[in-house]
Structure formats: C-alpha cells, structure tokens
C-alpha cells in the first residue's frame, strides 16, 4: 500500500481560508453555471507536520444537499483539493446520480494521493428527526 494511504485525513488540523474559499466558490459558479446552487470552503493547515488542505462543496439545497469532500497533504495540497472537487462538481452537475463513497477513499492524483468522500443529505428531514427525538441537529459540512 502506498504510504500516503496509511493514514486517514485529520481534517480538524485545517482552518478556514476565507479568501481562497470565496475565490473557489466564484470559480465553480463561473465554470459550472451561476444557477448551480453551491457553497464551498477550503481549509488549510498542517497534518502530522505536513501542509494539508480540505475542500468542501455542498451542491443543492436543504432538501437534497450533496456534500463533497477532498483532503490532501503536501506543498500543493490546496491546489490538489480544488482541482479534484472541480472535476467532481462537473460530474455531479452533468449526472445527478454521481456520488463519492461515504468513507474516506484514497485515490491516486498526480503522483500523490487525495482522499475523497461524499454524502447526500436531507437537512430539513434530519432537523425534524432530531427535534422529534429530542436530540441536537446533525452537523452540516458547511454551517
């Protein structure tokens, strides 16, 4: 197994990069259509002493939100996660049934590894279920 696949991502090591997040969301809208409902955030930091980045895109609305995640380590990790999610968004916009695995999955990318995962959620139904059960609402990928 390649060494990059031995450890799953520690996304908590990454903090929001506001300027990059705004630019990423704007670029996605420009490339995939202004009418595409999306939110995006890029977080950067270090993981095990190595530069790391996590990008998150949420496509859709509160009734059907497709949360997409990419995590990479290395000097160019922010560029890698942005490139990967740009391609994933292109596929998701073209094919509404496109999805990523629920668990982190390492995929080869330009001689390295990028971890991806995704989930389709119904925030309104989850909120109502939490209310009925007397439990807090589940956390959203982008609050």
N, C-alpha and C positions, 0 to 999 in steps of 0.2 A: 504494500500500500504506500503511495507517495506520502512523504512526511507531512505535507500540507493538509492531508485528510485525517490525521490522527486526532486532532482536537476540534471540537465543535466551536462555533463562534461564541465569544463573550461580548455580546452587544452592549452590555452595561458599561463597558470601558469607553464607549463613544459618546461624545456630547454633540448637540445640535450645532451645525454650521449654518447659521441663518442666511448668510449671503449666498452660499452655494445652494442651499435649499430653494431659495427664491429663483435663482438662475436655472436650476434643474427643472422646476415646475414650469417655468416660462418656456424653456426649450422643448419640453414634452408637448405642451399645448401647441407650439409653433409647428412641430413635426407631425403631430398626430391629429390635429384639429382643435380649434378653440372650443368646439361643442363637446369635447370629451370631458366628462366630469372626473376630475382627479385632484388629489392632494399629494404632495411629495415632500420628503425631508431627507437630508443627508446628514449623517452624524460622523464625526471623525475623532480619532483619539489614538490610544495605544492599547494593544492586547498582547500580554506576555512580552512586553518590551519592544514590540514591533508596531509600526504605524498601521492603523486599521481604519476601515470605513464601513458604515452600514447605510444603505439606501432603502427607503420605504416608499412605495407608491400605493395609494388607495384609489382604485377605479370604481366608479359607480356612485350610489347614494346610500342613505341609511337603510333602505330595504334590501339592497343587494350590493354589498361592498366587497370588492376583491382586493384583499391585502397582499401585496407582493414585496418580498424582502430579498436583498442581496448583501452579502458580507464578504470582505476580502482583507487580506493582510499584505503589507508591502508598501514601498515608497509611492507607488501609483495607485493605491487602493481606492481612493475616491474616484479616479477616472474609470477604474475597472467596474465598480458597482454601478456607476452612472451608465456606462456602455451596456452592461448586461441588462439592466432594467429598461433601458430604451428599447432594446430588442424584444424583451418580454412584453412591454406595453404594445409594441407594434403587432405582435402575435395576438395579444388579448383583444385589441381593437378590431383586428381582422376576423377573429374567430371567438365568439362569445363563450365557447366551451373550453377555451385554452385555460390551463391551470398549471401551477407548480406543486411539488409534493408538500404535504403537511409538515413533515420533519425536515430539518436541515439536510441538504444533499450537496456533497462536494462535486463540482463539475470542473473539468479542465478549461482553462482560459489563458491563452497567450503564454504558455509555458508555466503557468501557476494554477492555482485553484481558487474558484469563487464558490461560496456557499449560497444556495437559494432555497426559498420555501415560499409557500403561499397558502391562502385560506379565503374561501368565500363565506361571508358572514351576513346575517340579517341583524343589524344593530337594534332596530326597533323591537323585534321579537325577543332578542336577548335581554334588553332593558325590561320588557314586560315580564319575562320569566323571572328575572331577578326580583322584581317588585313582588310578584306573587309568592315567591319562595322566601321573601324577607332577607334577601342577600344583596350585596352590592353588585352593581353592574360590572360586567366583564370589561377589562381594559381594552381600549381600541389602539390600533397600531399608531394612529396619529390622532391625538385627542382633539 
